[in-house]
Amino acid sequence: MYRLPKFEYFKARSVENAVELLSKYKNAKLLAGGTDLLVDMKIGRVKPDYVIDISGIEELRYIVDTGESLNIGSLTTIQDILDSPVVKNKTPLLREVALKFAYWQVRNTATIGGNICNASPAADFAPPLLSYEAVLRTISSRGERFIPVTEFFQGPRQTTLRDDEILLEVIIPYKHLERAGFSYMKIGRRQGHDISIVSIAALVVIVDNTIIDARVALNSVASKPVRARSVEQVVINREPAMIVFEEASRQVEKDISPITDIRAPAEYRLHIAKILTREALLEASKRALRCGFE
Amino acid sequence: MITRFILNGKLVEVDVDPGEILLNTLRFKLKVKSVKRSCERGECGSCTVLVNGKPVLSCIILTPQVEGKEVVTVEGLLNDPLFNKLIKNFIENGAIQCGFCTPGILLTAWAGIKEGKMTSIDSIREYLGNLCRCTGYVKIMNAIYKAITE
């Protein structure tokens, strides 16, 4: 039977209340869904003196289409994202991730904010948000700020979020991405429940048989989730063809530094990353062209 | 600290340490034994309870988090027609062996049907994440499917 470490508990009634508490108490952790935090506390990975429960702040649970962006409140659950017609329509990569995210009971509790702020190198929502170039709105006693997600992840469970800062919402600007073909692939040791061995999220925009924009992001292949810039550089301004995807997939080695851990050896991760890169570019291109592809 | 919530239709009040998980409160303080202790890490589903109608894992929820909410375990569904139909199907289809996973699975199946998530064998497979070491799942899925279609 696991024992939780002793801590003082506060239930935050509002965002303002949460900001106040977080500024006041050091070595505090925010409790959102708890699907990462409680497990980490049970296994002794984190030992906060204070736990600030923000799970009741319903005002942070929303999915809003502003016309120019999709804005998702940080306490929106993974199941909310899976159930949302506007996510399916406007930011389908997020729905793809939610489909493969743990299982129903976990999805009902886990939040998108918790997933990215916990910042495991295997964070499921990192690759799609990196591909969408989302912007994170945060708040602290010093006010609000906006952090591009591409600058957010720093290392294993390390982000640019300050100790007294709270993530409020994830903003996904549409730009021309509504025309993008998408692809998401997650390899784990099982078909469900899993922490990824490698997962990839790709977006491709094709005009006049030329790839004018490509975003490829992976997790579990480095100390933080990465955008595969070397891969993207190969395909930009090229035609969507298998030979191009093959060439691009070989470059992924430059963007990642996989390690061996309990789930897979480094060599396997590298091998899979190359295959997924090629396949994700292919699938995203097919979707972008919205027709059969040779 | 005092936490008040509704358990199987009745208001309950418990004095808990903030670090007390719902699983322990239910089993030790409220004597609800149907909710099972297994992995305690959110991986197996044995500790599943319904909170405001949705299945969640009581081993990774702090009891203060359910303040003011409705918690349902199998003890609270004994008079429910769909629940009884599920039990009958489980028994008739050999979907229960040791029975340890069964309460969690019944709650998930009941909620899955009520919430409209489980409408076909494929969607049952998708929404039934609970682990079972005995049955191999097929008879469980068939039992649930029969409850939807018959």
Chai-1 contact restraints between the chains, C-beta under 6 A:
chainA,res_idxA,chainB,res_idxB,connection_type,confidence,min_distance_angstrom,max_distance_angstrom,comment,restraint_id
A,Y2,B,E40,contact,1.0,0.0,6.0,A-B,restraint_1
A,L4,B,G19,contact,1.0,0.0,6.0,A-B,restraint_2
A,Y9,B,P18,contact,1.0,0.0,6.0,A-B,restraint_3
A,G34,B,I60,contact,1.0,0.0,6.0,A-B,restraint_4
A,T35,B,G42,contact,1.0,0.0,6.0,A-B,restraint_5
A,T35,B,I60,contact,1.0,0.0,6.0,A-B,restraint_6
A,L38,B,I60,contact,1.0,0.0,6.0,A-B,restraint_7
A,V39,B,R41,contact,1.0,0.0,6.0,A-B,restraint_8
A,V39,B,G42,contact,1.0,0.0,6.0,A-B,restraint_9
A,S55,B,Q65,contact,1.0,0.0,6.0,A-B,restraint_10
A,Y103,B,G129,contact,1.0,0.0,6.0,A-B,restraint_11
A,W104,B,Y127,contact,1.0,0.0,6.0,A-B,restraint_12
A,W104,B,G129,contact,1.0,0.0,6.0,A-B,restraint_13
A,Q105,B,G45,contact,1.0,0.0,6.0,A-B,restraint_14
A,Q105,B,T48,contact,1.0,0.0,6.0,A-B,restraint_15
A,Q105,B,P55,contact,1.0,0.0,6.0,A-B,restraint_16
A,Q105,B,V56,contact,1.0,0.0,6.0,A-B,restraint_17
A,Q105,B,L57,contact,1.0,0.0,6.0,A-B,restraint_18
A,N108,B,K54,contact,1.0,0.0,6.0,A-B,restraint_19
A,N108,B,V56,contact,1.0,0.0,6.0,A-B,restraint_20
A,T109,B,V56,contact,1.0,0.0,6.0,A-B,restraint_21
